[in-house]
Amino acid sequence: MKRFQERGIECLDLHGVRHHEVEEVVLDFCLSQQNFIPLKIICGNSKKMIDLCEKSLNNSEITYQMQRYGIILITKI
């Protein structure tokens, strides 16, 4: 997991995060960075990682869009 800024957008890279950790990591990132929306989450090419991330966001009613396959843009918390 790596947090960084890209073109003024706070980003979270989930590479290296285990599947059972995704929900906690994603929610922690979103809530701790909610003052800096939009936020970007990089899931990579893993369909399972994307599904887990989307499930976590949907359960928390966080609005997002899939910018490209494997990249999620958080637009509203």
PDB file of N, CA, C and O in Angstrom:
ATOM      1  N   MET A   1       0.844  -1.173   0.000  1.00  0.00           N
ATOM      2  CA  MET A   1       0.000   0.000   0.000  1.00  0.00           C
ATOM      3  C   MET A   1       0.888   1.235   0.000  1.00  0.00           C
ATOM      4  O   MET A   1       1.895   1.318   0.703  1.00  0.00           O
ATOM      5  N   LYS A   2       0.472   2.178  -0.813  1.00  0.00           N
ATOM      6  CA  LYS A   2       1.249   3.401  -0.914  1.00  0.00           C
ATOM      7  C   LYS A   2       0.287   4.571  -1.088  1.00  0.00           C
ATOM      8  O   LYS A   2      -0.632   4.513  -1.905  1.00  0.00           O
ATOM      9  N   ARG A   3       0.502   5.624  -0.320  1.00  0.00           N
ATOM     10  CA  ARG A   3      -0.274   6.858  -0.465  1.00  0.00           C
ATOM     11  C   ARG A   3       0.628   7.909  -1.088  1.00  0.00           C
ATOM     12  O   ARG A   3       1.792   8.044  -0.710  1.00  0.00           O
ATOM     13  N   PHE A   4       0.089   8.650  -2.042  1.00  0.00           N
ATOM     14  CA  PHE A   4       0.864   9.694  -2.697  1.00  0.00           C
ATOM     15  C   PHE A   4      -0.082  10.703  -3.331  1.00  0.00           C
ATOM     16  O   PHE A   4      -1.298  10.508  -3.343  1.00  0.00           O
ATOM     17  N   GLN A   5       0.475  11.759  -3.848  1.00  0.00           N
ATOM     18  CA  GLN A   5      -0.306  12.792  -4.512  1.00  0.00           C
ATOM     19  C   GLN A   5       0.085  12.821  -5.984  1.00  0.00           C
ATOM     20  O   GLN A   5       1.267  12.792  -6.326  1.00  0.00           O
ATOM     21  N   GLU A   6      -0.927  12.879  -6.853  1.00  0.00           N
ATOM     22  CA  GLU A   6      -0.688  12.919  -8.289  1.00  0.00           C
ATOM     23  C   GLU A   6      -1.541  14.030  -8.889  1.00  0.00           C
ATOM     24  O   GLU A   6      -2.770  13.953  -8.873  1.00  0.00           O
ATOM     25  N   ARG A   7      -0.899  15.046  -9.408  1.00  0.00           N
ATOM     26  CA  ARG A   7      -1.592  16.203  -9.990  1.00  0.00           C
ATOM     27  C   ARG A   7      -2.601  16.805  -9.010  1.00  0.00           C
ATOM     28  O   ARG A   7      -3.706  17.190  -9.395  1.00  0.00           O
ATOM     29  N   GLY A   8      -2.208  16.879  -7.752  1.00  0.00           N
ATOM     30  CA  GLY A   8      -3.044  17.486  -6.730  1.00  0.00           C
ATOM     31  C   GLY A   8      -4.133  16.589  -6.175  1.00  0.00           C
ATOM     32  O   GLY A   8      -4.941  17.043  -5.364  1.00  0.00           O
ATOM     33  N   ILE A   9      -4.180  15.326  -6.586  1.00  0.00           N
ATOM     34  CA  ILE A   9      -5.192  14.381  -6.109  1.00  0.00           C
ATOM     35  C   ILE A   9      -4.527  13.364  -5.187  1.00  0.00           C
ATOM     36  O   ILE A   9      -3.512  12.763  -5.538  1.00  0.00           O
ATOM     37  N   GLU A  10      -5.114  13.180  -4.002  1.00  0.00           N
ATOM     38  CA  GLU A  10      -4.622  12.171  -3.059  1.00  0.00           C
ATOM     39  C   GLU A  10      -4.929  10.785  -3.623  1.00  0.00           C
ATOM     40  O   GLU A  10      -6.053  10.520  -4.049  1.00  0.00           O
ATOM     41  N   CYS A  11      -3.932   9.905  -3.626  1.00  0.00           N
ATOM     42  CA  CYS A  11      -4.072   8.578  -4.221  1.00  0.00           C
ATOM     43  C   CYS A  11      -3.705   7.484  -3.220  1.00  0.00           C
ATOM     44  O   CYS A  11      -2.863   7.667  -2.342  1.00  0.00           O
ATOM     45  N   LEU A  12      -4.364   6.351  -3.386  1.00  0.00           N
ATOM     46  CA  LEU A  12      -4.052   5.149  -2.615  1.00  0.00           C
ATOM     47  C   LEU A  12      -3.807   4.020  -3.606  1.00  0.00           C
ATOM     48  O   LEU A  12      -4.669   3.724  -4.433  1.00  0.00           O
ATOM     49  N   ASP A  13      -2.657   3.398  -3.533  1.00  0.00           N
ATOM     50  CA  ASP A  13      -2.318   2.262  -4.388  1.00  0.00           C
ATOM     51  C   ASP A  13      -2.466   0.994  -3.551  1.00  0.00           C
ATOM     52  O   ASP A  13      -1.773   0.826  -2.547  1.00  0.00           O
ATOM     53  N   LEU A  14      -3.366   0.107  -3.962  1.00  0.00           N
ATOM     54  CA  LEU A  14      -3.653  -1.101  -3.190  1.00  0.00           C
ATOM     55  C   LEU A  14      -2.731  -2.271  -3.518  1.00  0.00           C
ATOM     56  O   LEU A  14      -2.918  -3.361  -2.978  1.00  0.00           O
ATOM     57  N   HIS A  15      -1.749  -2.079  -4.381  1.00  0.00           N
ATOM     58  CA  HIS A  15      -0.812  -3.163  -4.667  1.00  0.00           C
ATOM     59  C   HIS A  15      -0.119  -3.576  -3.369  1.00  0.00           C
ATOM     60  O   HIS A  15       0.413  -2.736  -2.644  1.00  0.00           O
ATOM     61  N   GLY A  16      -0.132  -4.857  -3.090  1.00  0.00           N
ATOM     62  CA  GLY A  16       0.491  -5.380  -1.880  1.00  0.00           C
ATOM     63  C   GLY A  16      -0.464  -5.528  -0.711  1.00  0.00           C
ATOM     64  O   GLY A  16      -0.102  -6.117   0.308  1.00  0.00           O
ATOM     65  N   VAL A  17      -1.685  -5.001  -0.838  1.00  0.00           N
ATOM     66  CA  VAL A  17      -2.684  -5.132   0.230  1.00  0.00           C
ATOM     67  C   VAL A  17      -3.386  -6.478   0.060  1.00  0.00           C
ATOM     68  O   VAL A  17      -3.799  -6.832  -1.045  1.00  0.00           O
ATOM     69  N   ARG A  18      -3.519  -7.212   1.136  1.00  0.00           N
ATOM     70  CA  ARG A  18      -4.206  -8.506   1.089  1.00  0.00           C
ATOM     71  C   ARG A  18      -5.716  -8.282   1.020  1.00  0.00           C
ATOM     72  O   ARG A  18      -6.240  -7.281   1.510  1.00  0.00           O
ATOM     73  N   HIS A  19      -6.396  -9.240   0.400  1.00  0.00           N
ATOM     74  CA  HIS A  19      -7.836  -9.095   0.179  1.00  0.00           C
ATOM     75  C   HIS A  19      -8.606  -8.848   1.473  1.00  0.00           C
ATOM     76  O   HIS A  19      -9.536  -8.041   1.490  1.00  0.00           O
ATOM     77  N   HIS A  20      -8.239  -9.522   2.543  1.00  0.00           N
ATOM     78  CA  HIS A  20      -8.974  -9.358   3.798  1.00  0.00           C
ATOM     79  C   HIS A  20      -8.720  -7.989   4.451  1.00  0.00           C
ATOM     80  O   HIS A  20      -9.412  -7.629   5.404  1.00  0.00           O
ATOM     81  N   GLU A  21      -7.751  -7.233   3.958  1.00  0.00           N
ATOM     82  CA  GLU A  21      -7.437  -5.914   4.513  1.00  0.00           C
ATOM     83  C   GLU A  21      -8.064  -4.763   3.720  1.00  0.00           C
ATOM     84  O   GLU A  21      -8.055  -3.619   4.174  1.00  0.00           O
ATOM     85  N   VAL A  22      -8.601  -5.062   2.550  1.00  0.00           N
ATOM     86  CA  VAL A  22      -9.050  -4.015   1.623  1.00  0.00           C
ATOM     87  C   VAL A  22     -10.083  -3.088   2.244  1.00  0.00           C
ATOM     88  O   VAL A  22      -9.931  -1.869   2.176  1.00  0.00           O
ATOM     89  N   GLU A  23     -11.132  -3.638   2.849  1.00  0.00           N
ATOM     90  CA  GLU A  23     -12.204  -2.795   3.383  1.00  0.00           C
ATOM     91  C   GLU A  23     -11.667  -1.785   4.396  1.00  0.00           C
ATOM     92  O   GLU A  23     -11.976  -0.596   4.310  1.00  0.00           O
ATOM     93  N   GLU A  24     -10.885  -2.242   5.332  1.00  0.00           N
ATOM     94  CA  GLU A  24     -10.343  -1.356   6.368  1.00  0.00           C
ATOM     95  C   GLU A  24      -9.427  -0.283   5.770  1.00  0.00           C
ATOM     96  O   GLU A  24      -9.520   0.887   6.140  1.00  0.00           O
ATOM     97  N   VAL A  25      -8.557  -0.674   4.861  1.00  0.00           N
ATOM     98  CA  VAL A  25      -7.605   0.261   4.253  1.00  0.00           C
ATOM     99  C   VAL A  25      -8.336   1.320   3.424  1.00  0.00           C
ATOM    100  O   VAL A  25      -8.022   2.507   3.509  1.00  0.00           O
ATOM    101  N   VAL A  26      -9.309   0.886   2.625  1.00  0.00           N
ATOM    102  CA  VAL A  26     -10.056   1.814   1.762  1.00  0.00           C
ATOM    103  C   VAL A  26     -10.856   2.806   2.595  1.00  0.00           C
ATOM    104  O   VAL A  26     -10.818   4.008   2.333  1.00  0.00           O
ATOM    105  N   LEU A  27     -11.576   2.314   3.592  1.00  0.00           N
ATOM    106  CA  LEU A  27     -12.383   3.215   4.420  1.00  0.00           C
ATOM    107  C   LEU A  27     -11.516   4.179   5.215  1.00  0.00           C
ATOM    108  O   LEU A  27     -11.859   5.354   5.347  1.00  0.00           O
ATOM    109  N   ASP A  28     -10.407   3.704   5.741  1.00  0.00           N
ATOM    110  CA  ASP A  28      -9.489   4.577   6.475  1.00  0.00           C
ATOM    111  C   ASP A  28      -8.973   5.689   5.568  1.00  0.00           C
ATOM    112  O   ASP A  28      -8.936   6.853   5.965  1.00  0.00           O
ATOM    113  N   PHE A  29      -8.577   5.332   4.358  1.00  0.00           N
ATOM    114  CA  PHE A  29      -8.082   6.329   3.401  1.00  0.00           C
ATOM    115  C   PHE A  29      -9.174   7.348   3.074  1.00  0.00           C
ATOM    116  O   PHE A  29      -8.931   8.554   3.124  1.00  0.00           O
ATOM    117  N   CYS A  30     -10.366   6.873   2.742  1.00  0.00           N
ATOM    118  CA  CYS A  30     -11.457   7.777   2.352  1.00  0.00           C
ATOM    119  C   CYS A  30     -11.834   8.729   3.484  1.00  0.00           C
ATOM    120  O   CYS A  30     -11.990   9.929   3.262  1.00  0.00           O
ATOM    121  N   LEU A  31     -11.977   8.204   4.673  1.00  0.00           N
ATOM    122  CA  LEU A  31     -12.405   9.045   5.794  1.00  0.00           C
ATOM    123  C   LEU A  31     -11.307  10.003   6.247  1.00  0.00           C
ATOM    124  O   LEU A  31     -11.596  11.136   6.631  1.00  0.00           O
ATOM    125  N   SER A  32     -10.065   9.565   6.206  1.00  0.00           N
ATOM    126  CA  SER A  32      -8.977  10.443   6.645  1.00  0.00           C
ATOM    127  C   SER A  32      -8.647  11.522   5.613  1.00  0.00           C
ATOM    128  O   SER A  32      -8.055  12.545   5.957  1.00  0.00           O
ATOM    129  N   GLN A  33      -9.023  11.304   4.364  1.00  0.00           N
ATOM    130  CA  GLN A  33      -8.707  12.254   3.295  1.00  0.00           C
ATOM    131  C   GLN A  33      -9.955  12.930   2.723  1.00  0.00           C
ATOM    132  O   GLN A  33      -9.885  13.545   1.658  1.00  0.00           O
ATOM    133  N   GLN A  34     -11.090  12.826   3.410  1.00  0.00           N
ATOM    134  CA  GLN A  34     -12.351  13.319   2.854  1.00  0.00           C
ATOM    135  C   GLN A  34     -12.368  14.823   2.584  1.00  0.00           C
ATOM    136  O   GLN A  34     -13.206  15.292   1.813  1.00  0.00           O
ATOM    137  N   ASN A  35     -11.488  15.569   3.182  1.00  0.00           N
ATOM    138  CA  ASN A  35     -11.421  17.013   2.916  1.00  0.00           C
ATOM    139  C   ASN A  35     -10.702  17.331   1.614  1.00  0.00           C
ATOM    140  O   ASN A  35     -10.639  18.490   1.202  1.00  0.00           O
ATOM    141  N   PHE A  36     -10.160  16.305   0.966  1.00  0.00           N
ATOM    142  CA  PHE A  36      -9.358  16.511  -0.248  1.00  0.00           C
ATOM    143  C   PHE A  36      -9.977  15.863  -1.486  1.00  0.00           C
ATOM    144  O   PHE A  36      -9.265  15.546  -2.439  1.00  0.00           O
ATOM    145  N   ILE A  37     -11.287  15.665  -1.481  1.00  0.00           N
ATOM    146  CA  ILE A  37     -11.973  15.030  -2.612  1.00  0.00           C
ATOM    147  C   ILE A  37     -11.778  15.866  -3.860  1.00  0.00           C
ATOM    148  O   ILE A  37     -11.830  17.092  -3.765  1.00  0.00           O
ATOM    149  N   PRO A  38     -11.558  15.275  -5.025  1.00  0.00           N
ATOM    150  CA  PRO A  38     -11.647  13.848  -5.330  1.00  0.00           C
ATOM    151  C   PRO A  38     -10.421  13.071  -4.850  1.00  0.00           C
ATOM    152  O   PRO A  38      -9.328  13.615  -4.696  1.00  0.00           O
ATOM    153  N   LEU A  39     -10.649  11.781  -4.622  1.00  0.00           N
ATOM    154  CA  LEU A  39      -9.587  10.860  -4.225  1.00  0.00           C
ATOM    155  C   LEU A  39      -9.479   9.760  -5.274  1.00  0.00           C
ATOM    156  O   LEU A  39     -10.453   9.453  -5.963  1.00  0.00           O
ATOM    157  N   LYS A  40      -8.313   9.178  -5.392  1.00  0.00           N
ATOM    158  CA  LYS A  40      -8.115   8.112  -6.373  1.00  0.00           C
ATOM    159  C   LYS A  40      -7.616   6.860  -5.669  1.00  0.00           C
ATOM    160  O   LYS A  40      -6.712   6.915  -4.835  1.00  0.00           O
ATOM    161  N   ILE A  41      -8.229   5.717  -6.024  1.00  0.00           N
ATOM    162  CA  ILE A  41      -7.790   4.425  -5.510  1.00  0.00           C
ATOM    163  C   ILE A  41      -7.358   3.573  -6.697  1.00  0.00           C
ATOM    164  O   ILE A  41      -8.123   3.367  -7.640  1.00  0.00           O
ATOM    165  N   ILE A  42      -6.130   3.085  -6.639  1.00  0.00           N
ATOM    166  CA  ILE A  42      -5.597   2.242  -7.703  1.00  0.00           C
ATOM    167  C   ILE A  42      -5.683   0.792  -7.236  1.00  0.00           C
ATOM    168  O   ILE A  42      -4.977   0.374  -6.318  1.00  0.00           O
ATOM    169  N   CYS A  43      -6.565   0.033  -7.890  1.00  0.00           N
ATOM    170  CA  CYS A  43      -6.775  -1.372  -7.535  1.00  0.00           C
ATOM    171  C   CYS A  43      -5.903  -2.306  -8.358  1.00  0.00           C
ATOM    172  O   CYS A  43      -5.594  -3.412  -7.914  1.00  0.00           O
ATOM    173  N   GLY A  44      -5.510  -1.884  -9.530  1.00  0.00           N
ATOM    174  CA  GLY A  44      -4.767  -2.754 -10.435  1.00  0.00           C
ATOM    175  C   GLY A  44      -5.714  -3.587 -11.276  1.00  0.00           C
ATOM    176  O   GLY A  44      -6.897  -3.265 -11.387  1.00  0.00           O
ATOM    177  N   ASN A  45      -5.209  -4.645 -11.865  1.00  0.00           N
ATOM    178  CA  ASN A  45      -5.989  -5.462 -12.794  1.00  0.00           C
ATOM    179  C   ASN A  45      -6.742  -6.606 -12.137  1.00  0.00           C
ATOM    180  O   ASN A  45      -7.420  -7.368 -12.827  1.00  0.00           O
ATOM    181  N   SER A  46      -6.642  -6.745 -10.829  1.00  0.00           N
ATOM    182  CA  SER A  46      -7.310  -7.835 -10.125  1.00  0.00           C
ATOM    183  C   SER A  46      -8.808  -7.557 -10.008  1.00  0.00           C
ATOM    184  O   SER A  46      -9.221  -6.610  -9.340  1.00  0.00           O
ATOM    185  N   LYS A  47      -9.615  -8.391 -10.664  1.00  0.00           N
ATOM    186  CA  LYS A  47     -11.076  -8.251 -10.599  1.00  0.00           C
ATOM    187  C   LYS A  47     -11.550  -8.379  -9.153  1.00  0.00           C
ATOM    188  O   LYS A  47     -12.441  -7.646  -8.723  1.00  0.00           O
ATOM    189  N   LYS A  48     -10.963  -9.298  -8.413  1.00  0.00           N
ATOM    190  CA  LYS A  48     -11.356  -9.487  -7.006  1.00  0.00           C
ATOM    191  C   LYS A  48     -11.052  -8.235  -6.181  1.00  0.00           C
ATOM    192  O   LYS A  48     -11.870  -7.835  -5.353  1.00  0.00           O
ATOM    193  N   MET A  49      -9.896  -7.614  -6.393  1.00  0.00           N
ATOM    194  CA  MET A  49      -9.529  -6.400  -5.655  1.00  0.00           C
ATOM    195  C   MET A  49     -10.501  -5.266  -5.991  1.00  0.00           C
ATOM    196  O   MET A  49     -10.925  -4.526  -5.103  1.00  0.00           O
ATOM    197  N   ILE A  50     -10.849  -5.133  -7.257  1.00  0.00           N
ATOM    198  CA  ILE A  50     -11.809  -4.107  -7.677  1.00  0.00           C
ATOM    199  C   ILE A  50     -13.157  -4.360  -7.020  1.00  0.00           C
ATOM    200  O   ILE A  50     -13.771  -3.435  -6.488  1.00  0.00           O
ATOM    201  N   ASP A  51     -13.624  -5.612  -7.051  1.00  0.00           N
ATOM    202  CA  ASP A  51     -14.915  -5.960  -6.446  1.00  0.00           C
ATOM    203  C   ASP A  51     -14.926  -5.681  -4.951  1.00  0.00           C
ATOM    204  O   ASP A  51     -15.911  -5.155  -4.432  1.00  0.00           O
ATOM    205  N   LEU A  52     -13.850  -6.025  -4.248  1.00  0.00           N
ATOM    206  CA  LEU A  52     -13.775  -5.781  -2.806  1.00  0.00           C
ATOM    207  C   LEU A  52     -13.789  -4.286  -2.495  1.00  0.00           C
ATOM    208  O   LEU A  52     -14.441  -3.848  -1.547  1.00  0.00           O
ATOM    209  N   CYS A  53     -13.082  -3.521  -3.283  1.00  0.00           N
ATOM    210  CA  CYS A  53     -13.030  -2.074  -3.096  1.00  0.00           C
ATOM    211  C   CYS A  53     -14.409  -1.459  -3.349  1.00  0.00           C
ATOM    212  O   CYS A  53     -14.876  -0.634  -2.564  1.00  0.00           O
ATOM    213  N   GLU A  54     -15.056  -1.858  -4.442  1.00  0.00           N
ATOM    214  CA  GLU A  54     -16.390  -1.336  -4.753  1.00  0.00           C
ATOM    215  C   GLU A  54     -17.403  -1.733  -3.682  1.00  0.00           C
ATOM    216  O   GLU A  54     -18.257  -0.928  -3.310  1.00  0.00           O
ATOM    217  N   LYS A  55     -17.319  -2.955  -3.187  1.00  0.00           N
ATOM    218  CA  LYS A  55     -18.225  -3.411  -2.130  1.00  0.00           C
ATOM    219  C   LYS A  55     -18.065  -2.548  -0.878  1.00  0.00           C
ATOM    220  O   LYS A  55     -19.052  -2.144  -0.264  1.00  0.00           O
ATOM    221  N   SER A  56     -16.834  -2.275  -0.513  1.00  0.00           N
ATOM    222  CA  SER A  56     -16.543  -1.439   0.647  1.00  0.00           C
ATOM    223  C   SER A  56     -17.126  -0.036   0.470  1.00  0.00           C
ATOM    224  O   SER A  56     -17.739   0.507   1.389  1.00  0.00           O
ATOM    225  N   LEU A  57     -16.936   0.539  -0.702  1.00  0.00           N
ATOM    226  CA  LEU A  57     -17.450   1.884  -0.981  1.00  0.00           C
ATOM    227  C   LEU A  57     -18.975   1.897  -1.006  1.00  0.00           C
ATOM    228  O   LEU A  57     -19.596   2.813  -0.467  1.00  0.00           O
ATOM    229  N   ASN A  58     -19.582   0.889  -1.626  1.00  0.00           N
ATOM    230  CA  ASN A  58     -21.045   0.815  -1.685  1.00  0.00           C
ATOM    231  C   ASN A  58     -21.652   0.652  -0.297  1.00  0.00           C
ATOM    232  O   ASN A  58     -22.662   1.283   0.013  1.00  0.00           O
ATOM    233  N   ASN A  59     -21.046  -0.186   0.540  1.00  0.00           N
ATOM    234  CA  ASN A  59     -21.551  -0.393   1.900  1.00  0.00           C
ATOM    235  C   ASN A  59     -21.513   0.892   2.719  1.00  0.00           C
ATOM    236  O   ASN A  59     -22.331   1.081   3.620  1.00  0.00           O
ATOM    237  N   SER A  60     -20.578   1.766   2.412  1.00  0.00           N
ATOM    238  CA  SER A  60     -20.435   3.034   3.139  1.00  0.00           C
ATOM    239  C   SER A  60     -21.110   4.197   2.417  1.00  0.00           C
ATOM    240  O   SER A  60     -20.995   5.350   2.830  1.00  0.00           O
ATOM    241  N   GLU A  61     -21.821   3.875   1.326  1.00  0.00           N
ATOM    242  CA  GLU A  61     -22.540   4.878   0.534  1.00  0.00           C
ATOM    243  C   GLU A  61     -21.622   6.002   0.052  1.00  0.00           C
ATOM    244  O   GLU A  61     -21.997   7.174   0.060  1.00  0.00           O
ATOM    245  N   ILE A  62     -20.433   5.630  -0.360  1.00  0.00           N
ATOM    246  CA  ILE A  62     -19.464   6.570  -0.919  1.00  0.00           C
ATOM    247  C   ILE A  62     -19.633   6.569  -2.436  1.00  0.00           C
ATOM    248  O   ILE A  62     -19.652   5.510  -3.064  1.00  0.00           O
ATOM    249  N   THR A  63     -19.754   7.762  -3.019  1.00  0.00           N
ATOM    250  CA  THR A  63     -19.968   7.894  -4.456  1.00  0.00           C
ATOM    251  C   THR A  63     -18.629   7.854  -5.180  1.00  0.00           C
ATOM    252  O   THR A  63     -17.669   8.513  -4.783  1.00  0.00           O
ATOM    253  N   TYR A  64     -18.586   7.070  -6.245  1.00  0.00           N
ATOM    254  CA  TYR A  64     -17.346   6.902  -7.000  1.00  0.00           C
ATOM    255  C   TYR A  64     -17.657   6.617  -8.461  1.00  0.00           C
ATOM    256  O   TYR A  64     -18.800   6.348  -8.831  1.00  0.00           O
ATOM    257  N   GLN A  65     -16.635   6.680  -9.266  1.00  0.00           N
ATOM    258  CA  GLN A  65     -16.739   6.261 -10.664  1.00  0.00           C
ATOM    259  C   GLN A  65     -15.457   5.529 -11.042  1.00  0.00           C
ATOM    260  O   GLN A  65     -14.382   5.787 -10.499  1.00  0.00           O
ATOM    261  N   MET A  66     -15.606   4.615 -11.983  1.00  0.00           N
ATOM    262  CA  MET A  66     -14.443   3.877 -12.472  1.00  0.00           C
ATOM    263  C   MET A  66     -13.826   4.720 -13.579  1.00  0.00           C
ATOM    264  O   MET A  66     -14.367   4.815 -14.680  1.00  0.00           O
ATOM    265  N   GLN A  67     -12.692   5.328 -13.272  1.00  0.00           N
ATOM    266  CA  GLN A  67     -12.031   6.222 -14.218  1.00  0.00           C
ATOM    267  C   GLN A  67     -11.479   5.425 -15.402  1.00  0.00           C
ATOM    268  O   GLN A  67     -11.706   5.777 -16.560  1.00  0.00           O
ATOM    269  N   ARG A  68     -10.776   4.382 -15.104  1.00  0.00           N
ATOM    270  CA  ARG A  68     -10.284   3.389 -16.062  1.00  0.00           C
ATOM    271  C   ARG A  68     -10.356   2.060 -15.327  1.00  0.00           C
ATOM    272  O   ARG A  68     -10.547   2.033 -14.112  1.00  0.00           O
ATOM    273  N   TYR A  69     -10.206   0.968 -16.045  1.00  0.00           N
ATOM    274  CA  TYR A  69     -10.244  -0.326 -15.379  1.00  0.00           C
ATOM    275  C   TYR A  69      -9.154  -0.376 -14.310  1.00  0.00           C
ATOM    276  O   TYR A  69      -7.969  -0.209 -14.601  1.00  0.00           O
ATOM    277  N   GLY A  70      -9.578  -0.608 -13.073  1.00  0.00           N
ATOM    278  CA  GLY A  70      -8.626  -0.706 -11.970  1.00  0.00           C
ATOM    279  C   GLY A  70      -8.326   0.597 -11.258  1.00  0.00           C
ATOM    280  O   GLY A  70      -7.545   0.616 -10.307  1.00  0.00           O
ATOM    281  N   ILE A  71      -8.943   1.703 -11.710  1.00  0.00           N
ATOM    282  CA  ILE A  71      -8.736   3.005 -11.065  1.00  0.00           C
ATOM    283  C   ILE A  71     -10.092   3.592 -10.697  1.00  0.00           C
ATOM    284  O   ILE A  71     -10.931   3.832 -11.566  1.00  0.00           O
ATOM    285  N   ILE A  72     -10.298   3.820  -9.411  1.00  0.00           N
ATOM    286  CA  ILE A  72     -11.569   4.328  -8.894  1.00  0.00           C
ATOM    287  C   ILE A  72     -11.372   5.756  -8.408  1.00  0.00           C
ATOM    288  O   ILE A  72     -10.426   6.053  -7.679  1.00  0.00           O
ATOM    289  N   LEU A  73     -12.272   6.630  -8.817  1.00  0.00           N
ATOM    290  CA  LEU A  73     -12.233   8.032  -8.409  1.00  0.00           C
ATOM    291  C   LEU A  73     -13.378   8.280  -7.430  1.00  0.00           C
ATOM    292  O   LEU A  73     -14.544   8.126  -7.791  1.00  0.00           O
ATOM    293  N   ILE A  74     -13.055   8.662  -6.200  1.00  0.00           N
ATOM    294  CA  ILE A  74     -14.050   8.967  -5.171  1.00  0.00           C
ATOM    295  C   ILE A  74     -14.512  10.401  -5.394  1.00  0.00           C
ATOM    296  O   ILE A  74     -13.698  11.324  -5.423  1.00  0.00           O
ATOM    297  N   THR A  75     -15.829  10.588  -5.552  1.00  0.00           N
ATOM    298  CA  THR A  75     -16.352  11.917  -5.848  1.00  0.00           C
ATOM    299  C   THR A  75     -17.174  12.524  -4.717  1.00  0.00           C
ATOM    300  O   THR A  75     -17.376  13.738  -4.683  1.00  0.00           O
ATOM    301  N   LYS A  76     -17.656  11.686  -3.783  1.00  0.00           N
ATOM    302  CA  LYS A  76     -18.468  12.214  -2.679  1.00  0.00           C
ATOM    303  C   LYS A  76     -18.488  11.214  -1.530  1.00  0.00           C
ATOM    304  O   LYS A  76     -18.627  10.006  -1.724  1.00  0.00           O
ATOM    305  N   ILE A  77     -18.340  11.770  -0.307  1.00  0.00           N
ATOM    306  CA  ILE A  77     -18.416  10.922   0.893  1.00  0.00           C
ATOM    307  C   ILE A  77     -19.569  11.416   1.744  1.00  0.00           C
ATOM    308  O   ILE A  77     -19.832  10.858   2.810  1.00  0.00           O
TER     309      ILE A  77
END
